[in-house]
């Protein structure tokens, strides 16, 4: 067996093992591959094609032009189209002014780009009958996210990294291979790819972590630092799955009543929970009514526990996202208010004052 054949077989076998380990693909799946034109997504397409007969799958290519890098963005779009045409694969492409979208919605360019991509992939998959969406996240991408979340002070969920499969729809077949393995494979295949110049822009935290922090830690402390972070995320991901089962059970045990914008929990049963489980049940309840956990930090969860169980005064606590916590003798109510919390508070204060005056006159 030649060296060229060995390199190819080793890479394809590594991808096949990841797919099998996480049960990513079912027979007859139609897979929409997100392709930027960079080495990761290009190698993902080639590896899935190599496994096409084994899994009896159909493959399509999707590319979103973010219109962020002028001529370079046009070059990337053209490259991916030619790549798809060369492989005789269905090609889906759109352009999105991500900078304008970010400004309008007051979000970062990175977050806006991610939202735009996933919205596009999901829509194309649904309209064209694709059962899975494959993205080119690698072991290095996972390590970078874990490191970024560590710097932000994230808990176990944030440190569990990128899930190999999400919602039984999004799959990451490259999540256990390194950038060097990918580049060696593409060189072996004599396959071109494009380079995204924004990956060198140090105004983005991810690029600082990728190009400065991780290389420094590898050279000065641990050459296998990426593998160490990968092991950490794998351990925590497994433990998070365990905790999610416990949290789901505890949430339903404590649940008194649920409505689209309101959750009522038993105060006595919540108080009996271990603090670690209590925090998770609080977060789950907020997620149910808020639909996300943005701007909800550990400080807010600790404030909830203090308010509900250790503070006698006050009947409500305000959290970001128009979330208000109420308490009484028997229950804890987590509610998403429609109006501004400040205005609602003023109305409630006036109502209490009227009741107090009325009670005073009657006595």
N, C-alpha and C positions, 0 to 999 in steps of 0.2 A: 504494500500500500504506500503510495507516494505521500510526501509531506502535505501537498495541497489537498489530497483526499482526506487525510487525517484531520487537518484543521477544519474542513467543512463538516465532516462527520461528527467531530467533537462538539462543534457549535450547535448543530441541528439536534444532536442527542441531548444537549443541555436544555434546549428549549422544549423538546419533547418531554423531558423529565419534569420540568416545571408545570407544563400543561397537565400531565398526569397527576402530579402531587396535589394540585389544587382543583382537579376535575374541572378545568376551564372550558373544555370543548366537548359538545355532544355530537354524535354522528348526524350529518345533514345540516349542521349549523351554517348559517350565512353570516360571515364576519366582515364588518366594516372596519377597515384599518385606518386610523388617523395618521396621516403622513405629512410631515412638515418638509421633507426633503433632506433632513439631517441624517447622520449615520444610524441613529437608533431606529427611527421609523423605517428607513430603507432596509435595514437588516431584518426588521420584523416582517416585512412583506415577503422577503426572499425565504425566510425560515418557514413561514406559514405555507408558502407555495411548495416547499420541499416536503411538507407534511400533509399536503392536500389530499393525496390519494389515501393515506393511512386513515384519516378522519372523515373522508368524504365531505369536505366542506367547500363552500363557495366564498370567494373573496372579492371585495370591492375596496376602492381607495377614496378617501375623503380628505380634502385640503381646504382650510380656511385661510384666506389672505387677510391679515390683520391691518394692512395698509399703514404699517408703522415705519417701514424702512425704505420707502420710495422704490427706486429701481431694483433694489435687492429683493423686495417682496414680490415684484413682478417676475424676477428671475426664478425665485423659488417656485412660484405657481407654474411657470412654464416647464421647469425641470420635473415637477411631480406629474404634470400632464403627459410629458414625453415618456416618463418612467412607466406610467399606467398603460399608455398606448403600446409601448414596447412589449409589455407583459400581457397585452390583450385583456386588461382588467377594467371593469366599470369604473368611471371616474366622476366624482362629484366635487364641485368647487363653488365657493362663494367668496365675495369680498365684504369686509365689515370694517367700518371706520371705528376702530377700538378706542382711539384717542378721544373722539367726540363722545362716544358712549361713556367713557370713564368720567369725562368732565360733566356730562349731563347728570349722571347718577352718583357723582362724588365718590367714586371708587378709584383704587389704584389701577395703573395700566395692567399690572400683572393679574390682578383679580378680574378685571374686566375682560382681558383676553381669555382667561380660563373659562369664565362664564359664557362668553360668545362661542368658544370652541365646543363646549359640551352641549350647548343648546343646538348648535348646528349638527353635531354628530347624532344627537338623539332624534332630531327631526328627520334627518336623512334616513336613519335606520328604520324609523317607524314607517315612513312613506314608501320605502323601497324593500321592506320585508327582511331587514337584517336582524338576526336574533342576538348577536354579540357585537360589541364595539371594542376593538383592540387598540391599546395605546403603547407607546414605546418606552415606558418607564423602566429604568435599569436599577441595578444594585446601588450604583452611585447616586442616582436621583433619590432613592430611599434614604441613603445615608445623609444626604444634604438636608432633606426635610426633617429628619430626626434631629440633626444638629441645630437647625433653625428653630425648631420647637423647644429644644433644650435652652437655647439662648433667651427665648421668650418666657421661660418658666412654665412650660406646659406640664400637664400631668401624664399619667400612663397612656391615656388615649392618644395624645399628641406624639408621644415617644414611640408609639407602636408603628408609626410610619405609614407607607403606602400599602394598602391591602392588595394582595395579588389578584383578588377578584372582588368586585363590589356590586351589590344589588343583583347578583346572578347574571349580570349583563356586561359590565365593564371588565375586561381581562387584561393582564399585564404579563405576557409570556416571557419578556426579557428581564423580569424583576430579580432573577438570580444570576444574571451575567454582568460582567464588568465592561466598562468602556473599552479597555484594551482588547478584550475578547471580540467585541463588535468590530473594532477597527482592523484587527488581524483577519477576521472573517471577510470583511469587505475588500481588503487588499488581496486576499487569496482569490476572491471571486472577480477581481478586476472591475469592481462596481463603484461608479462615481457617486458622490453625494454633495450637498451644498452646506456651507458653513454660515451660521447665523451670527453676524457681527455683534448683535446685542448681547450675546453670551459673555462678551468681554467688558461690558459696561458696568463699572464698579458702583454705580448708584443703586443697583439692585442688591439686596441682602443675599439672595441666593448665589449671585456671581461672586460676591466676596467670600462666602462660605466655600464655594466650589474651587475658586482659583487662588485663594490666599489661606484661609483658616485650615481646611482639611489637608492641603499639601504640607503646611507647617507642622501639623500634628503628626502626619505620616513620617516626615523627615526627622523630627526631633524626639518623638515619643513612641510611636507604634507604626511600623510600615504596613501593618494589616488593620489599620484603624477603620477603614470602610467595612471590612468583614466584621469587626467588633461591633460597630453600630448596627449592622445588619442582624447579627445574633441578638443584640439587645431588643431591637424592634420585633423580631420574631417571637421572643419570649413574652414580651409585653402584649403582643397581639393575641397570643394564645390565652394569657391571663385575662385580657379584656373580654374575650368571648365567654369565659367562665363568669366574670363579674356581670356581664350583660344578662345572663340567665338568672342570676341571683337578684339583680335589680328589677327585672321584669316581674318576677314572682312577688317581691316585696312591694312593688308599686301597686299591683293588683290586690294584694292583701290589705293595703292601707287605703285603697280607693273607696270613697263613699259615693261620689257622683262625678260624672264627666259630661261636659258640653263642649262644643267646638272652641269656645274661647274661655273656658273655665274648668278647673279641676278642683275637686273638694276631697281632702284627705283626712283620715282619722288622726287627731292630734295625739292621742295616747299611744296608738300603734307606731306612729312616726317617732315619738320620743323614745320608744323602746329599742329602736334600731341602733346598730353599731354606727358610730360617726361616719365611717367610710361608706357604709351602705346608705345612710341617711343623705349624705351629700349627693350620691348618685341618683337617688329617688327624687330629690329636689330638682336636679338637673333634667331628669326625664320629664317631670311634670311641667317645667318651664318650656322645654322643647315642644311638648304637646300643644301648648297654647300659643307660644311665640313663633313656632315653626323653624326656629334656628336658635343657636346659643351665642350669636355675635354680641360682644360687649358684656357678656355674663362671665364674670371671673370668680375665682375662689373667694375673693373678698365678699362678693355678693351672696354666695352660698353660705358663708360663715355668718353674714349679717342676718340671713333668713333664720338660721338655727338659733342665734342669739335672740332675735325678735320673737320667735314662736315659743321658745321654751324658758328663756331666762329674763325676759323683760316684762314687767307687769303693766307698764304704761304703754299707751299707743294702741290704735286698732288697725293700723295699716302700715305697710312698708313699700316704698317705690323702688323699682328696678328699671334698668334701661329697656327701651323697646315698649314703653307703655304697659309694663307689667306691674301689677299691684298685688301685694300679699295681704290678706286679711286673716285675722285669727279670732276665735271665740273660745268658749270653755271646752268644746268638743272637737272642733274642726279647724283645719287650715285651708284657706281658699286662695288659689293661684289664678288670677284673672288678667286677661289682656283687655284693657279698657279701650274704647273707641276714641274718646276725646283726650285732650291734654290732661295729664295727671294733676297739674297745678290747678286747673279750673275745676276738675272733679273734686279735689280736696277742699276748695273754697265752698262749693255747694254743700258738701258733707258737713263742713264746719258750721255753716249757717243753719242746716237742718238740726244739728245737735243743739245749737244755741236756742232755736225755737222750742225744741222739746224740753230743754232744761227750764226755760221761762214758763212754759205751760205747766210743767210739773211743780214749779215753785208757786204759781198762782193757786193750783189745786190744793196744795198743802197748806 
